[in-house]
């Protein structure tokens, strides 16, 4: 990607390699024609956009998915900012609360750091979902629902380029799965996921979403949210011990009405 409009002199060309954070300040990383590397400061949203663009270029599968659904590859950094300071942060807090309240036997084999990482990254793919779908103030039609459901796969494909562990990637991809395996995307025969880890992320995600205001509904109370999720326990979608841990967390730490 060229930062500047091409000029006659080749030595003026600079190629964008990516972006970094140094002491809280964001910088674009460029390679000049002579091979030297140059750092140029940029606004936070531009840094975020450059990072996601780099992820997309490193994995053509992202473009294939977008092309299949006729989605323009537009990166909405406003959506990412809202997710990071809102829903993904809330989901991480609830997920860690659930993990902390689990019995020692259920914690066995569960990596706390991976739970934290996956819960903070689980909805990254929504940055590529069109806002008219993501923020539609009404029920999604079948096509829109299909597009919306691709956010977990898009997040997985973006993050595959970042040296993240396979376990974290799988949690991002399957955070909408459940104990009955009726969620999305469908599990493949060779997939080996930790059911308890998926349940922690999935249940935290659902609870956080219910407790937030959305364009199509108001914020639900703690009791309403817990009752909705208890119904999923009865349906066999949520592990009863995961729900018990959520209930314990919500009772102690979710003080809002």
Buried (B, 14 or more C-beta within 10 A) or exposed (E): EEEEEEEEEEEEBBEBBBBBEEEEEBBBBBBEEEEEEEEEEBEEBBBBBBBBBBBBBBBEBBBEBBEEBEBEEEBBBEBBBEBBEEBBBBBBBBBBBBBBBBEEEBBEEBBEEBBBBBBBBBBBBBBBBBEEBBEBEEEBEEEBEEBBBBBBBBBBBBBBBBEBEEBBBBBBBBBBBBBEEEBBBEBEEEEEBBBBBBBBBBBBBBBBBBBBEEEEEEEBEBEEBBEEBBEBBEEEBBBEBBBBBBBBBBEEEBEEE
